[in-house]
Amino acid sequence: MASKPSMRSSSSDEDDEIYPIFHSIAEAASAASQTTTMRMPSQKKITPPQDSSFEIENGPQLLPAGAGGGGLQAVAVTQDGEKLASSFELFVNILICFIGTGILALPYAFSRGGILLSAITLVLVAILSMFCMHKLVETKRALERAGAIGLKATYGDVADAAGGVHMKRAVNTMLIVSQLGFSTAYLIFVADNLSSVIPSLSRAEVVGFCVPILCAVSCIRDIARLAPFSLVADAAILFSISVVFVTDAKNFSYHRDVSLFVPGSSATRSPLPFLFGMFVYCFEGIGMVLPLEASAADRTQFPKLLFIGIGLIVTIYLAFGLAGYCAYGSETEDLITMNLDPSKSPWTTTAVKTGLSIGLLLTYPMMMQPVYHTIETQKTSTWYRITVRSLLVILTAIVGISVPGFSEFISLIGSIACSVLAFVIPVVLHILVMGHELTNRKIFVESLVATFGTIGGLFGAIDTISNL
């Protein structure tokens, strides 16, 4: 695509000190897993090389691992010698980035909306989310070809190049809100589960015990040191999901109070706004799409792998939500872990709740790193850094104590921040950059998607706030 006058450089003087919002998460993912390499260096403009061996569309060059053919593998490297992810590694990374604690609230969402409405809404949100992810990748590649951004450009960089510094600030602001929301949701989850394990402790007391620990761990500046914590959390989530799913399968039965349509308790209040926010939250991962795409050895395979990955995640979500709802019916709690019966399996129940809580507490500092790096600079003093980080931890703790329910809160975050990031901004950027190549019909379809995200987010936020 020819260079357009409206395309701006990927950085501006007043934003030079802003650390790219999701580079820190990508670094932690790289250090945490030996099977993935997503190391994201400091932001700098990268002019596409003229060397014919490097093609932007096809990704970095493939260097053979050794002479001969047959079973020898090829090693994908960038020009600076960085190893990149194979198709299998990329596929695993996609699953890791999208499957999180939100899955544990899906059975409750099904109990609110009924099987049919919940399933349709979940699939619709997944399809539109994937559509917008592809549009964001297309926009990035168009800007790459124009020389406006580099290979490792972030969501904010694409917004800056396409829409200017104000668009970049909008993206970064929504990313900060979503990260603060995710971190707060972790605290709510921990408070609910540990207070059920130790009934003598209230939710506020659990959070109060956690705050000093989180303040101390959050002051670690080198994110690579937090990588082992991420591994613990991933293992805990996988273990908990597996145990809960097996338990649900054992208790699976079609209760008389399990409804195919909207349950009678929700008849006077449409569950759609709540379901919208909940499912958008569960599929929120658009901030990691560009780092994932940049990490691929063969970038032409990324769209297909993303499609397969999202398809598998949808299948897992549907199975998990349906199994939990059919196992407990109208008694499904807003966190499915709260339905585990300690009288039947005390050790398993305690292990799931405690292990998952510890894992999320250890992940909390990493989730907050993008927020810290956005408000700090290299010249920030140690005392200022400690003070600001501690105050942010206390802020999330106060919100976590004040919010009565996990599901309502993540639906709110999904409606306010995630819907804008997932549905609105990607198609706006795509139209700004590639509008002259799009037919009126395509522009109309993309505008409908942005409108859907805007209206859904607005009604979702109003509905959730009114019920908090």
C-alpha positions in Angstrom: 0.0 0.0 0.0 1.4 3.4 -0.9 2.4 5.7 1.9 -0.3 8.2 2.9 0.3 11.6 4.3 -2.0 10.9 7.2 0.2 8.0 8.5 2.3 9.2 11.3 5.5 7.9 12.9 4.9 5.2 15.5 6.2 7.5 18.3 5.8 11.1 19.2 8.0 13.3 21.4 5.5 13.5 24.2 5.0 9.8 24.2 8.6 8.6 23.9 8.7 7.6 27.6 5.5 5.6 27.5 6.4 1.9 27.7 4.4 -0.1 25.2 1.5 -1.4 27.2 1.8 -5.1 26.5 5.5 -5.5 25.9 6.0 -6.4 29.5 3.4 -9.2 29.4 5.0 -10.6 26.3 8.5 -10.6 28.0 7.1 -12.5 31.0 5.4 -15.0 28.7 8.8 -15.6 27.0 10.7 -16.1 30.2 8.0 -18.3 31.7 7.8 -20.8 28.9 10.6 -22.7 27.3 8.3 -23.4 24.4 7.6 -19.8 23.5 9.8 -16.9 22.5 8.0 -13.6 22.5 10.7 -11.3 23.8 9.7 -7.8 23.0 12.6 -5.2 23.0 12.2 -1.5 23.7 10.1 0.3 21.2 11.8 1.8 18.2 10.8 2.5 14.6 12.0 -0.3 12.3 12.3 0.5 8.6 11.5 -2.5 6.5 14.8 -3.9 5.2 15.4 -3.8 1.5 17.0 -7.3 1.6 14.9 -9.6 -0.6 15.4 -12.4 1.9 13.1 -10.6 4.3 9.4 -10.4 3.5 7.0 -8.6 5.7 4.0 -10.8 4.7 5.9 -14.1 5.2 7.7 -13.2 8.3 11.4 -13.7 9.1 13.7 -15.8 7.0 14.0 -19.5 7.8 17.6 -20.7 8.4 18.2 -24.5 8.1 19.3 -26.1 11.3 21.8 -28.3 9.4 22.7 -29.8 6.1 20.5 -32.3 4.4 16.8 -32.8 4.5 14.2 -35.2 5.8 13.6 -34.8 9.5 15.8 -31.8 10.0 13.8 -28.8 11.4 14.2 -25.2 10.3 15.0 -22.6 12.9 13.1 -19.3 12.5 15.1 -16.2 13.4 14.9 -12.5 13.0 17.8 -10.5 11.6 19.2 -10.0 15.1 19.2 -13.7 15.7 16.1 -14.0 17.8 14.4 -17.4 17.7 10.7 -17.2 16.9 7.7 -19.5 17.6 6.8 -22.5 15.5 3.2 -23.1 14.5 2.7 -25.4 17.4 4.3 -23.0 19.9 2.2 -20.2 18.5 -1.0 -22.2 18.8 -0.2 -23.0 22.5 0.5 -19.3 23.1 -2.9 -18.4 21.7 -4.7 -20.8 24.1 -2.7 -19.5 27.1 -3.5 -15.9 26.2 -7.2 -16.4 26.0 -8.1 -19.0 28.7 -8.1 -17.5 32.2 -10.2 -17.2 35.3 -13.3 -15.9 33.3 -14.0 -19.5 32.3 -14.9 -20.3 36.0 -17.8 -17.9 35.8 -19.3 -19.3 32.6 -21.6 -21.8 34.3 -23.2 -18.9 36.1 -23.6 -17.0 32.9 -25.5 -20.0 31.4 -27.7 -20.1 34.5 -28.6 -16.4 33.9 -29.3 -16.7 30.2 -30.3 -20.3 29.7 -28.5 -22.7 27.4 -29.7 -21.5 24.0 -29.3 -17.7 24.5 -26.0 -18.1 26.3 -24.5 -20.4 23.6 -25.6 -18.2 20.7 -24.3 -15.0 22.4 -21.0 -16.7 23.2 -20.4 -17.9 19.7 -21.5 -14.5 18.2 -19.0 -12.6 20.5 -16.3 -15.1 19.5 -16.9 -14.6 15.8 -16.9 -10.8 16.0 -13.8 -10.8 18.3 -11.9 -12.9 15.8 -13.1 -10.7 12.9 -11.8 -7.6 14.7 -8.5 -9.3 15.5 -7.9 -10.1 11.9 -8.7 -6.5 11.0 -6.2 -5.2 13.5 -3.5 -7.6 12.0 -4.4 -6.4 8.5 -4.1 -2.8 9.6 -0.7 -3.4 11.1 0.6 -5.2 8.0 -0.6 -2.4 5.8 1.3 0.2 8.0 4.3 -2.1 7.9 4.3 -2.1 4.1 4.1 1.7 4.2 7.1 1.9 6.5 5.1 3.7 9.2 5.7 1.1 11.9 8.0 -1.9 12.6 7.5 -5.6 13.0 7.1 -5.5 16.7 4.6 -2.6 16.8 2.0 -2.7 19.6 -1.7 -2.0 19.5 -0.9 1.5 20.7 1.7 2.0 18.0 -0.8 1.0 15.3 -3.3 3.4 16.8 -0.7 6.2 16.8 0.3 5.6 13.2 -3.3 5.3 11.9 -5.1 7.9 14.0 -2.6 10.0 15.8 -1.5 10.5 19.4 -5.0 10.8 20.7 -6.0 7.5 19.3 -2.9 5.9 20.9 -3.9 7.5 24.3 -7.4 6.1 23.9 -6.0 2.6 23.3 -3.5 2.8 26.2 -6.2 4.2 28.6 -8.5 1.3 27.8 -5.7 -1.2 28.2 -4.8 0.3 31.6 -8.5 0.2 32.7 -8.8 -3.4 31.6 -5.5 -4.4 33.3 -6.6 -2.8 36.6 -10.0 -4.6 36.2 -8.3 -8.0 35.6 -6.1 -7.5 38.7 -9.1 -6.4 40.8 -11.0 -9.5 39.6 -8.1 -11.6 40.8 -8.5 -10.1 44.3 -12.3 -10.7 44.3 -11.7 -14.3 43.3 -9.1 -14.9 46.0 -11.2 -13.2 48.6 -14.3 -15.3 47.8 -12.4 -18.6 47.6 -10.1 -18.3 50.7 -12.9 -17.0 52.9 -14.9 -20.1 52.0 -11.9 -22.3 52.8 -11.4 -20.4 56.2 -14.9 -19.4 57.2 -13.6 -17.4 60.2 -12.0 -14.9 57.7 -14.2 -12.3 55.9 -13.5 -11.2 52.4 -12.1 -7.9 53.6 -9.7 -9.7 56.0 -8.4 -11.9 53.2 -7.7 -9.0 51.0 -6.2 -7.1 53.9 -3.7 -10.0 54.5 -2.9 -10.0 50.7 -2.1 -6.3 50.3 1.3 -6.1 52.1 2.5 -9.2 50.1 1.3 -7.7 46.8 2.8 -4.4 47.6 6.2 -6.0 48.2 6.1 -8.3 45.2 4.8 -5.5 42.9 7.9 -3.4 43.7 10.1 -6.0 41.7 11.2 -4.0 38.7 12.6 -6.8 36.6 9.6 -8.6 35.1 11.7 -11.7 34.2 11.8 -12.5 37.9 8.1 -12.7 37.9 8.0 -15.4 35.2 8.0 -18.4 37.6 4.9 -17.0 39.3 3.1 -17.1 35.9 4.0 -20.7 35.5 2.5 -21.5 38.9 -0.7 -19.6 38.0 -1.0 -21.4 34.7 -0.6 -24.8 36.3 -3.1 -23.9 39.1 -5.7 -22.7 36.5 -5.3 -25.8 34.4 -5.5 -28.1 37.5 -8.6 -26.3 38.8 -10.4 -26.3 35.5 -9.7 -30.0 35.1 -10.9 -30.8 38.6 -14.0 -28.7 38.3 -14.9 -30.2 34.8 -14.5 -33.7 36.1 -16.6 -32.9 39.1 -19.3 -31.4 36.9 -19.3 -34.4 34.7 -19.8 -36.7 37.7 -22.8 -34.5 38.8 -24.1 -34.0 35.3 -27.8 -34.4 35.0 -30.6 -32.4 33.3 -32.2 -30.7 36.3 -35.8 -29.6 36.1 -34.6 -26.1 36.9 -32.1 -26.1 34.0 -33.7 -24.0 31.2 -33.0 -24.2 27.5 -34.4 -20.6 27.2 -34.1 -17.7 29.6 -34.9 -18.9 33.2 -38.0 -17.6 34.9 -35.8 -15.7 37.4 -34.4 -13.6 34.6 -37.7 -13.0 32.7 -38.2 -9.5 34.1 -34.6 -8.5 33.3 -32.9 -9.3 30.0 -29.7 -11.2 30.6 -28.2 -10.1 27.3 -26.3 -7.0 28.6 -24.7 -9.2 31.4 -23.9 -12.0 28.9 -22.3 -9.5 26.5 -19.9 -8.1 29.1 -19.1 -11.5 30.5 -18.3 -13.1 27.1 -16.3 -10.1 25.9 -14.2 -10.3 29.0 -13.6 -14.0 28.4 -12.4 -13.4 24.9 -10.4 -10.3 25.7 -6.9 -10.9 24.3 -6.7 -8.4 21.5 -3.8 -6.6 23.2 -1.7 -9.7 22.8 -2.7 -10.5 19.1 0.1 -8.3 17.6 2.9 -9.6 19.8 1.7 -13.1 19.0 1.6 -12.4 15.3 5.1 -10.8 15.4 6.5 -13.9 17.3 5.4 -16.3 14.5 8.1 -17.9 12.4 5.6 -18.1 9.5 3.3 -15.2 9.8 1.2 -16.4 6.9 0.0 -19.2 9.2 -1.2 -16.8 11.9 -4.8 -16.2 10.7 -5.4 -20.0 10.3 -3.9 -20.7 13.7 -5.9 -18.0 15.3 -9.1 -19.3 13.7 -8.4 -22.9 15.0 -7.4 -21.6 18.4 -10.5 -19.5 18.9 -12.6 -22.4 17.6 -11.1 -24.7 20.2 -11.6 -22.2 23.0 -15.2 -21.7 22.0 -15.7 -25.5 22.3 -14.1 -25.6 25.7 -16.1 -22.6 26.9 -19.4 -24.1 25.7 -18.6 -27.5 27.3 -17.5 -26.0 30.6 -20.4 -23.6 30.9 -23.0 -26.2 29.9 -21.5 -28.9 32.2 -21.4 -26.6 35.2 -25.0 -25.3 34.7 -26.4 -28.8 34.2 -24.6 -30.1 37.3 -26.0 -27.5 39.6 -28.9 -25.8 37.9 -30.3 -22.7 39.5 -27.9 -23.2 42.4 -24.9 -22.5 40.2 -22.7 -19.9 42.0 -21.1 -17.0 40.3 -17.8 -18.8 40.7 -18.2 -22.5 39.9 -15.4 -23.3 42.5 -17.9 -22.3 45.2 -20.1 -25.2 44.2 -17.5 -27.7 45.1 -18.8 -29.7 48.1 -16.1 -29.9 50.8 -18.1 -32.6 52.6 -17.6 -35.0 49.6 -14.0 -34.2 48.7 -12.5 -31.9 51.4 -8.9 -32.2 50.2 -9.7 -31.7 46.6 -11.9 -28.7 47.2 -9.4 -27.1 49.5 -6.5 -27.8 47.0 -8.4 -26.3 44.1 -9.5 -23.1 45.9 -6.1 -22.6 47.7 -3.9 -23.5 44.8 -5.8 -21.2 42.4 -5.8 -18.4 44.8 -2.1 -18.6 45.4 -1.5 -18.8 41.7 -3.5 -15.7 41.0 -1.9 -13.8 43.8 1.5 -14.5 42.2 0.3 -13.5 38.8 -1.2 -10.2 40.1 2.1 -8.3 39.9 2.7 -9.3 36.3 -0.8 -8.2 35.4 -0.1 -4.8 36.9 3.3 -4.3 35.1 1.9 -2.6 32.0 0.1 -0.1 34.3 3.3 0.6 36.2 5.4 1.0 33.1 2.9 3.4 31.5 3.0 5.8 34.4 6.7 5.5 35.2 9.8 6.6 33.4 13.4 5.6 33.5 14.1 8.7 35.7 11.4 7.8 38.2 12.9 7.6 41.7 12.7 4.5 43.8 10.5 6.0 46.5 8.1 7.4 43.9 7.9 4.0 42.2 7.2 2.2 45.5 4.6 4.7 46.6 2.7 4.8 43.3 2.7 1.0 43.0 1.6 0.5 46.6 -1.2 3.0 46.1 -2.5 1.2 43.0 -2.5 -2.1 44.9 -4.5 -0.5 47.7 -6.9 1.0 45.1 -7.6 -2.4 43.5 -8.0 -3.9 47.1 -10.6 -1.3 48.0 -12.5 -1.9 44.8 -12.3 -5.6 45.3 -13.7 -5.4 48.8 -16.5 -3.1 47.7 -17.7 -5.2 44.8 -20.2 -7.9 45.9 -19.8 -10.4 43.1 -17.1 -11.6 40.7 -19.3 -12.2 37.7 -21.0 -8.8 37.8 -17.6 -7.1 38.1 -16.0 -8.9 35.1 -19.1 -8.2 33.1 -18.6 -4.5 33.9 -15.0 -4.5 32.8 -15.9 -6.4 29.6 -18.6 -3.8 28.8 -16.5 -0.6 29.7 -13.0 -1.4 28.4 -12.9 -4.7 26.6 -15.7 -4.0 24.2 -14.0 -0.8 23.0 -10.7 -2.6 22.6 -12.2 -5.6 20.9 -14.9 -4.2 18.6 -14.7 -0.5 18.2 -11.0 0.6 17.8 -9.8 -2.2 15.5 -12.4 -1.5 12.8 -12.0 2.3 13.1 -8.2 1.9 12.6 -8.9 -0.5 9.7 -11.2 1.9 7.9 -8.8 4.8 8.5 -5.8 3.0 7.0 -7.5 0.8 4.3 -10.8 2.6 3.7 -9.8 3.6 0.2 -9.4 -0.1 -0.7 -12.7 -1.2 0.9 -16.1 -1.4 -0.8 -19.0 0.5 0.7 -20.5 -2.8 1.7 -17.4 -3.7 3.7 -17.2 -0.3 5.4 -20.9 -0.7 6.3 -20.3 -4.2 7.8 -17.3 -2.9 9.9 -19.3 0.1 11.0 -22.1 -2.3 12.2 -19.5 -4.2 14.3 -18.3 -1.0 15.9 -21.9 0.1 16.6 -22.6 -3.4 18.1 -19.6 -3.0 20.4 -20.6 0.5 21.4 -24.2 -0.2 22.1 -23.5 -3.6 23.8 -20.8 -1.9 26.0 -23.2 0.9 26.9 -26.1 -1.3 27.9 -23.8 -3.8 29.6 -22.2 -1.1 31.8 -25.6 0.4 32.7 -27.1 -3.0 33.5 -24.2 -4.1 35.6 -23.7 -0.8 37.5 -27.4 -0.8 38.4 -27.0 -4.3 40.0 -23.7 -3.9 41.8 
